[in-house]
Amino acid sequence: MPDPFAALAWDDLRLIGAVAEAGTLPAAALRLGLAHSTVFRRLRAIEAAVGCPLFERHGAALLATGAGEDLAQLARRMGEDVGAVTRRLAGQAPLPHGEVRVATNDSLLMHLLLPLLASFRAACPSVRLEIVVGNPAANLSRRDADVAIRAADRPPVTLVGRKAARIAWALYGRRDAFPGAVPDEAALLAQDWLSLGEGLGSMKVARWLAARMPPERVGLRVDSVLALAQAVEAGLGLAHLPCFVGDARPALRRLGAPEPEFAADLWLLTHPDLRGAARVRVLLDHLAAGIAGQRARIEGADPGETRAVEALSQNVVREETGA
């Protein structure tokens, strides 16, 4: 004998699924865009064709029988498959969702990333962010993080990503301590100086100062670029800082042109196994677009020349995200 269930069409299954989810014929009819009487008539015809009841009435509600629930689950699975194929054919991907752990340092977070992360969350509210702040490189293979945003000339070969900008460094001091012309090099070297601590001693800027300044001339060392900027702002001495950090502080003044030998590349990195994950890809794309709009100040352009570029960067982020 022929299988009565084999004759069910997709529209029949869709109707069964709608009735099971809605719980009443009027609600199912509204969901399907059909008349109440049409849904009633078609449901009776389907039950007659399969030879068993699919729903039982309990007051105003309809509850699926065992056979009805099996067919409703089949309808849900088929609906998900149809939706996936439709999105693929339309060139649309499911909205990214889930959590992304981002490892970076405090200066990048406070002076560059927070506004970009805020606009990302507005555009992708279903992606949650966890920020891991610290100077040591995160081990993405152990899932210490999913994304690393770091300054490095040579990122680990085990990671993949893109170079977003080149971070410029220059010498800074308190603006009120240098109201006129910038002193010559000898006078600057006679000032109190600050340095990065032992944990960041391998950085080019720290090695440069160690080679030129006796230890007793360095009044403070700190293992954080953000804290170093705050120490300069407090009047403790001079220090080289990333231009995007120093220029953002009105109390500080640039005391020389950016030093090319101190520059480092800014990388957006992830593990190869994660580069295809939608939540990771959309975050990296958003950050790359936002950083591109601020590349002038990151790369040490004169602060007065970057205002127009920074205004444009907001438009770049909005266009990339639709925010």
C-alpha positions in Angstrom: 0.0 0.0 0.0 1.2 3.5 -0.7 2.5 5.5 2.2 -0.2 8.2 3.0 2.5 10.5 4.5 4.5 10.5 1.3 1.9 12.6 -0.5 2.3 15.5 1.9 3.5 18.6 0.2 5.7 21.4 1.8 2.6 23.6 2.1 0.8 20.9 4.0 3.7 20.6 6.4 4.0 24.3 6.8 0.3 24.5 7.7 0.8 21.7 10.3 3.8 23.6 11.8 1.9 26.9 11.9 -1.1 25.3 13.8 1.3 23.5 16.2 3.2 26.7 17.0 0.1 29.0 17.1 -2.1 26.7 19.1 -5.4 27.9 17.5 -6.8 28.0 13.9 -7.3 31.8 13.9 -3.7 32.4 15.0 -2.4 30.0 12.5 -4.5 31.5 9.7 -3.1 35.0 10.6 0.5 33.6 10.5 -0.1 32.0 7.1 -2.0 34.8 5.6 -5.0 32.6 4.9 -8.7 32.6 5.9 -9.7 30.7 9.1 -12.1 28.6 7.0 -9.3 27.7 4.5 -7.0 26.5 7.3 -9.8 24.4 8.9 -10.7 22.8 5.5 -7.1 22.0 4.6 -6.3 20.6 8.0 -9.3 18.3 7.8 -8.2 17.2 4.3 -4.6 16.5 5.5 -5.9 14.4 8.4 -8.2 12.5 6.1 -5.2 11.8 3.7 -2.9 10.5 6.5 -5.7 8.5 8.2 -5.2 9.8 11.7 -5.9 12.9 13.8 -3.0 15.4 14.1 -4.5 17.7 16.7 -6.8 17.4 19.6 -9.1 20.2 20.8 -8.7 21.4 24.4 -11.2 24.2 24.8 -10.1 26.9 22.3 -6.7 25.4 21.9 -5.4 22.7 19.6 -2.7 20.4 20.9 -0.7 18.2 18.6 -1.1 14.4 18.8 2.0 12.2 18.6 1.8 12.1 14.8 1.0 15.8 14.7 4.1 16.7 16.7 6.3 14.5 14.5 5.1 16.3 11.4 5.4 19.7 13.1 9.1 19.0 14.0 9.6 17.9 10.4 8.1 21.2 9.2 10.4 23.2 11.5 13.5 21.4 10.2 12.4 21.8 6.6 11.7 25.5 7.3 15.2 26.0 8.7 16.7 24.3 5.6 14.6 26.4 3.3 15.6 29.5 5.1 19.3 28.6 4.9 19.1 28.0 1.2 17.2 31.2 0.6 19.7 33.2 2.5 22.6 31.6 0.6 20.9 32.3 -2.7 20.2 35.9 -1.7 23.8 36.4 -0.7 22.8 36.9 2.9 24.4 35.3 5.9 22.7 34.7 9.3 23.2 37.6 11.7 26.4 36.9 13.7 25.9 36.0 17.3 27.8 34.7 20.3 30.8 35.9 22.3 34.1 37.2 21.2 37.1 37.5 23.6 39.3 40.4 22.6 42.9 40.7 24.0 44.5 44.1 23.8 46.4 46.6 26.0 45.1 49.5 28.0 46.3 52.4 25.8 44.7 50.9 22.6 41.5 50.2 24.5 41.1 53.6 26.1 42.3 55.8 23.2 41.3 53.9 20.1 39.1 50.9 20.5 36.3 51.8 22.9 34.3 54.1 20.5 34.7 51.4 17.8 33.5 48.7 20.1 30.5 50.8 21.1 29.5 51.3 17.4 30.1 47.6 16.8 27.7 46.7 19.6 25.1 49.1 18.3 25.4 47.4 14.8 25.7 43.8 16.1 23.9 43.6 19.5 23.8 39.8 19.3 27.6 39.6 19.6 28.8 39.9 23.1 32.3 41.1 23.9 34.7 40.2 26.6 37.9 42.3 26.8 41.1 40.9 28.2 43.5 43.8 29.0 47.2 43.2 29.4 50.6 43.6 27.8 51.6 39.9 27.5 50.5 38.3 24.2 47.4 36.2 24.6 47.6 32.5 23.5 44.8 32.3 20.9 45.5 28.5 20.5 44.4 28.0 24.1 41.4 30.3 23.6 42.8 32.9 26.0 41.1 35.1 23.4 39.5 34.9 19.9 40.9 38.2 18.6 44.2 40.0 19.5 44.8 43.7 18.8 48.4 44.3 19.2 51.3 46.5 18.1 54.0 44.2 16.7 56.5 44.2 13.8 56.2 40.5 13.5 53.0 38.9 14.7 53.1 35.2 15.6 53.2 32.9 12.6 50.4 30.8 14.1 47.9 33.6 13.7 46.3 35.3 10.8 45.0 38.8 10.3 45.7 42.2 8.8 47.9 45.2 9.4 45.5 48.1 10.2 48.0 51.0 10.6 51.5 51.9 11.8 51.7 53.5 15.2 53.9 56.5 15.4 55.7 57.6 18.6 56.9 61.1 19.6 58.3 62.9 22.7 55.8 64.6 25.0 55.9 66.8 28.0 53.4 69.0 29.9 52.2 71.9 27.7 52.5 74.4 30.6 56.1 73.5 31.1 56.9 74.3 27.5 54.8 77.4 26.6 57.2 78.8 24.0 59.7 77.3 21.5 60.7 73.7 22.1 64.1 73.5 23.8 67.0 72.0 21.9 68.0 68.3 22.3 70.6 69.0 25.1 68.0 71.0 27.1 65.5 68.2 26.7 67.9 65.5 27.8 68.6 67.5 30.9 64.9 67.2 31.9 63.5 64.5 34.2 62.6 61.4 32.1 60.1 58.5 32.4 60.4 55.1 30.9 58.5 51.9 30.4 59.2 49.2 33.0 61.1 45.9 32.7 58.0 44.1 31.4 58.1 46.3 28.3 61.9 46.7 28.2 62.2 45.0 24.9 60.3 47.7 23.1 62.4 49.9 20.8 61.5 53.1 22.7 62.6 51.6 26.0 65.9 50.3 24.6 66.6 53.7 23.1 66.2 55.4 26.4 68.2 52.8 28.3 71.1 53.3 25.9 71.2 57.1 26.2 70.1 57.8 29.8 71.8 56.7 33.0 69.4 54.8 35.3 69.5 57.4 38.0 68.2 60.0 35.5 64.9 58.1 35.0 62.7 59.0 37.9 59.9 56.6 37.2 59.3 53.3 35.3 55.9 51.8 34.6 54.8 48.7 32.7 51.8 50.4 31.0 51.8 52.9 28.2 48.6 54.4 29.5 50.1 54.9 32.9 53.2 56.4 31.3 51.0 59.0 29.6 49.3 59.8 32.9 52.7 60.2 34.6 53.7 62.7 31.9 50.4 64.5 32.4 51.0 64.6 36.1 54.3 66.5 35.5 56.7 63.7 36.5 58.9 64.1 33.4 59.2 63.6 29.6 58.5 60.4 27.8 57.9 59.0 24.3 54.3 58.1 23.7 52.2 56.8 20.8 50.9 59.9 19.0 47.3 58.8 19.2 47.7 58.7 23.0 49.7 61.9 23.5 47.8 64.0 21.1 44.5 63.1 22.7 45.5 64.8 26.0 45.2 68.6 25.9 47.6 69.0 28.8 50.5 67.4 26.8 52.5 68.9 24.0 54.5 67.1 21.3 58.2 68.1 21.7 59.4 66.8 18.4 58.5 65.0 15.2 57.5 61.3 15.3 60.5 59.0 15.6 60.4 56.5 12.7 62.6 54.0 14.5 60.0 53.6 17.3 57.0 53.0 15.0 55.3 49.6 15.2 52.5 48.0 13.1 49.0 47.6 14.6 47.6 44.2 13.9 44.2 42.7 14.1 44.8 38.9 14.6 42.8 35.7 15.1 43.4 32.0 15.0 43.1 30.3 11.6 40.3 28.1 12.9 38.3 31.2 13.8 38.7 33.4 10.7 35.6 32.0 9.1 33.4 32.5 12.2 30.8 35.2 11.4 31.1 36.8 14.8 34.9 37.2 14.5 34.9 38.2 10.8 32.3 41.0 11.3 34.2 42.4 14.3 37.5 42.4 12.5 35.9 44.1 9.5 34.3 46.7 11.7 37.5 47.5 13.5 39.6 47.7 10.3 37.1 50.2 8.8 37.1 52.3 12.0 40.9 52.3 12.3 41.3 53.2 8.6 39.3 56.4 9.3 41.7 57.3 12.1 44.9 56.3 10.4 46.2 59.8 10.1 46.4 60.4 13.9 47.6 56.9 14.6 50.5 57.4 12.1 51.4 60.7 13.7 50.0 63.4 11.4 50.0 66.9 12.9 47.1 67.0 15.4 45.6 70.1 13.7 45.5 68.3 10.4 43.6 65.2 11.7 40.4 66.9 12.8 38.7 66.6 9.4 39.9 63.0 9.0 38.4 62.0 12.3 35.1 63.6 11.4 35.1 61.5 8.3 36.0 58.4 10.3 32.6 58.4 11.9 31.0 58.4 8.5 33.2 55.4 7.5 32.1 53.4 10.5 28.4 54.2 9.9 28.6 53.3 6.3 30.4 50.0 7.0 27.9 49.0 9.8 24.7 50.7 8.7 24.5 52.3 12.1 
